[in-house]
Amino acid sequence: MTIKALVAATCVAAITASVSTAAFAQAAAPAAAPAVSHGPALPGVCVISLEGAITGSTVGKYVQTRLQQIATQVQAELKAEEAALQTEAKTLEGQRASLDQATFETRANALQTKANAFQRKAQQRERELGATQQKALGRVGQELDPIIRQVYQQRQCSLLLNRDSVVIANPSMDISQPVVTALNAKITQFNFDRERLDQAAAPAQTPAPATRK
């Protein structure tokens, strides 16, 4: 797997976990691991925590926060429409005794049509959130990939291992922090909104410039 592909996959895993388990962050932190004495660093062997670099960077935190904001907006939109449908259904049920069968069935069918449309809309919003996340994380991956390569060369690495797949490693072999520092210096945030799949056929807009230092 190439660095670019690995970065992209890790972006999705890291931010998805952060967004979907935000409440977990409020739990007590795990006990600190006991101190370990390390042997000498292996020349040319480096490790990096891709997930740590992403979630620890300014732009990574921004993307996480923005995705949460967009998801909250979608939830509010759908919740309001769902409440309106439930109210209409209760009203219709309450009027059932005073309506003739034909009128009741006509209104019930109309309500069912609205409910079906709401279901399709909810499914579309879910797909849009997924597309939004994929696009935003793809941007982070594009910014991160050349930085990893640059630090890899600066540290004269011959082999780069994913820290998240290594049990223990000498901290002096870890290039995660230099990568985060370089990423923070390069980009801190960029504008993005929810992808509109119903506007996929519309002319593409020029992407907004990133906020850089």
C-alpha positions as CSV (number, residue, x, y, z in Angstrom):
1,M,0.0,0.0,0.0
2,T,1.3,3.5,-0.9
3,I,1.7,6.2,1.7
4,K,-1.1,8.2,0.0
5,A,-3.5,5.2,0.2
6,L,-2.5,4.5,3.8
7,V,-3.0,8.1,4.8
8,A,-6.4,8.2,3.1
9,A,-7.5,5.1,4.9
10,T,-6.3,6.3,8.2
11,C,-7.9,9.7,7.8
12,V,-11.3,8.0,7.5
13,A,-10.7,5.7,10.4
14,A,-9.4,8.4,12.7
15,I,-12.0,11.1,12.1
16,T,-14.9,8.6,11.9
17,A,-14.0,7.3,15.3
18,S,-13.7,10.8,16.7
19,V,-17.0,12.0,15.3
20,S,-19.0,8.8,16.2
21,T,-17.6,8.5,19.7
22,A,-17.4,12.0,20.9
23,A,-19.0,11.1,24.2
24,F,-16.2,8.6,24.8
25,A,-13.8,11.5,25.2
26,Q,-15.5,12.5,28.4
27,A,-14.7,9.1,30.0
28,A,-11.8,8.7,32.4
29,A,-8.4,8.4,30.7
30,P,-6.8,5.0,30.8
31,A,-4.0,4.4,33.3
32,A,-0.6,5.4,32.1
33,A,1.5,2.6,30.8
34,P,4.6,1.7,32.9
35,A,7.9,3.2,31.9
36,V,9.9,1.1,29.4
37,S,13.6,1.2,28.7
38,H,14.4,1.1,25.1
39,G,17.4,-0.3,23.2
40,P,19.3,1.9,20.7
41,A,17.3,3.3,17.8
42,L,17.7,1.3,14.6
43,P,19.4,3.5,12.0
44,G,17.1,4.2,9.0
45,V,14.0,2.8,10.7
46,C,11.2,5.3,11.5
47,V,7.7,5.0,12.8
48,I,4.7,7.4,12.5
49,S,1.3,7.4,14.1
50,L,-0.9,8.4,11.2
51,E,-4.0,8.5,13.3
52,G,-2.2,10.6,16.0
53,A,-0.8,13.0,13.3
54,I,-4.3,13.5,11.9
55,T,-6.3,13.9,15.0
56,G,-3.5,15.9,16.8
57,S,-3.1,18.4,14.0
58,T,-5.0,21.7,13.9
59,V,-6.6,20.9,10.6
60,G,-7.6,17.4,11.8
61,K,-9.4,18.9,14.8
62,Y,-11.0,21.5,12.6
63,V,-12.4,18.8,10.2
64,Q,-13.7,16.8,13.2
65,T,-15.5,19.8,14.7
66,R,-16.9,20.9,11.3
67,L,-18.2,17.4,10.5
68,Q,-19.9,17.3,13.9
69,Q,-21.5,20.7,13.2
70,I,-22.8,19.5,9.8
71,A,-24.2,16.3,11.3
72,T,-26.0,18.3,14.0
73,Q,-27.6,20.5,11.4
74,V,-28.8,17.4,9.5
75,Q,-30.2,15.9,12.6
76,A,-32.1,19.1,13.5
77,E,-33.6,19.3,10.0
78,L,-34.7,15.7,10.0
79,K,-36.0,15.8,13.6
80,A,-38.2,18.8,12.8
81,E,-39.7,17.1,9.7
82,E,-40.2,13.8,11.6
83,A,-42.1,15.7,14.4
84,A,-44.3,17.4,11.8
85,L,-45.2,14.0,10.3
86,Q,-46.0,12.5,13.6
87,T,-48.2,15.4,14.5
88,E,-50.1,15.1,11.2
89,A,-50.5,11.4,11.8
90,K,-51.9,11.9,15.3
91,T,-54.3,14.6,14.0
92,L,-55.5,12.3,11.2
93,E,-56.0,9.5,13.6
94,G,-58.0,11.7,16.0
95,Q,-60.3,12.8,13.1
96,R,-60.8,9.3,11.8
97,A,-64.2,8.9,13.5
98,S,-65.5,12.1,11.9
99,L,-64.3,11.3,8.4
100,D,-65.8,9.2,5.7
101,Q,-63.7,6.2,4.6
102,A,-62.8,7.7,1.2
103,T,-61.6,11.0,2.7
104,F,-59.6,9.2,5.4
105,E,-57.9,6.9,2.9
106,T,-57.1,9.9,0.7
107,R,-55.5,11.8,3.5
108,A,-53.8,8.6,4.8
109,N,-52.3,7.9,1.4
110,A,-51.1,11.5,1.1
111,L,-49.4,11.2,4.5
112,Q,-47.8,7.9,3.5
113,T,-46.4,9.6,0.4
114,K,-44.9,12.3,2.7
115,A,-43.4,9.6,5.0
116,N,-41.9,7.8,2.0
117,A,-40.4,11.1,0.8
118,F,-39.0,11.8,4.3
119,Q,-37.4,8.3,4.4
120,R,-35.7,8.9,1.0
121,K,-34.5,12.3,2.2
122,A,-33.0,10.8,5.4
123,Q,-31.2,8.2,3.4
124,Q,-29.9,10.9,1.0
125,R,-28.7,13.0,3.9
126,E,-26.8,10.0,5.3
127,R,-25.1,9.5,1.9
128,E,-24.3,13.3,1.8
129,L,-22.7,13.1,5.2
130,G,-20.5,10.2,4.0
131,A,-19.6,12.1,0.8
132,T,-18.7,15.2,2.8
133,Q,-16.5,13.3,5.2
134,Q,-14.7,11.5,2.3
135,K,-14.0,14.7,0.5
136,A,-12.8,16.6,3.5
137,L,-10.5,13.8,4.6
138,G,-9.3,13.4,1.1
139,R,-8.1,17.0,1.3
140,V,-6.3,16.3,4.6
141,G,-4.6,13.3,3.1
142,Q,-3.4,15.4,0.1
143,E,-1.8,17.9,2.4
144,L,-0.3,15.2,4.7
145,D,1.2,12.9,2.1
146,P,4.0,15.2,0.8
147,I,4.9,16.2,4.4
148,I,5.4,12.6,5.4
149,R,7.7,12.1,2.5
150,Q,9.6,15.3,3.3
151,V,10.1,14.4,6.9
152,Y,11.0,10.8,5.9
153,Q,13.9,12.2,3.8
154,Q,14.9,14.8,6.3
155,R,15.3,12.1,9.0
156,Q,17.1,9.8,6.5
157,C,14.6,7.0,7.0
158,S,15.0,3.8,5.0
159,L,11.9,2.1,6.4
160,L,8.7,3.8,7.7
161,L,6.3,1.8,9.9
162,N,2.8,2.7,11.0
163,R,3.2,3.3,14.8
164,D,-0.4,2.1,15.3
165,S,0.7,-1.4,14.1
166,V,3.8,-1.5,16.3
167,V,3.6,-2.6,19.9
168,I,6.6,-0.6,21.3
169,A,9.2,1.5,19.6
170,N,12.0,3.8,20.6
171,P,10.5,7.3,20.7
172,S,13.6,8.7,18.9
173,M,12.4,6.8,15.8
174,D,9.0,8.4,15.8
175,I,8.5,11.2,13.3
176,S,4.8,11.9,14.2
177,Q,5.4,15.2,15.9
178,P,7.6,16.7,13.2
179,V,4.9,15.8,10.7
180,V,2.2,17.4,12.9
181,T,4.3,20.6,13.3
182,A,4.8,20.8,9.5
183,L,1.2,20.2,8.8
184,N,0.1,22.9,11.3
185,A,2.5,25.3,9.6
186,K,1.1,24.4,6.2
187,I,-2.7,24.5,6.8
188,T,-5.0,25.0,9.7
189,Q,-8.5,24.8,8.1
190,F,-10.4,25.0,4.9
191,N,-14.0,25.8,4.1
192,F,-16.4,23.0,3.3
193,D,-20.1,22.3,3.6
194,R,-22.4,19.4,3.3
195,E,-22.2,17.8,-0.2
196,R,-25.5,18.1,-2.1
197,L,-26.1,14.9,-4.0
198,D,-29.2,16.3,-5.6
199,Q,-27.1,19.0,-7.1
200,A,-24.5,16.6,-8.5
201,A,-25.4,17.7,-12.0
202,A,-24.9,21.4,-11.3
203,P,-21.8,23.2,-12.5
204,A,-18.8,22.6,-10.2
205,Q,-17.9,25.6,-8.0
206,T,-14.3,26.8,-7.6
207,P,-13.1,25.4,-4.2
208,A,-12.5,27.9,-1.5
209,P,-8.9,28.7,-0.6
210,A,-7.4,27.1,2.4
211,T,-6.4,29.1,5.5
212,R,-2.7,28.9,5.6
213,K,0.0,30.4,7.7
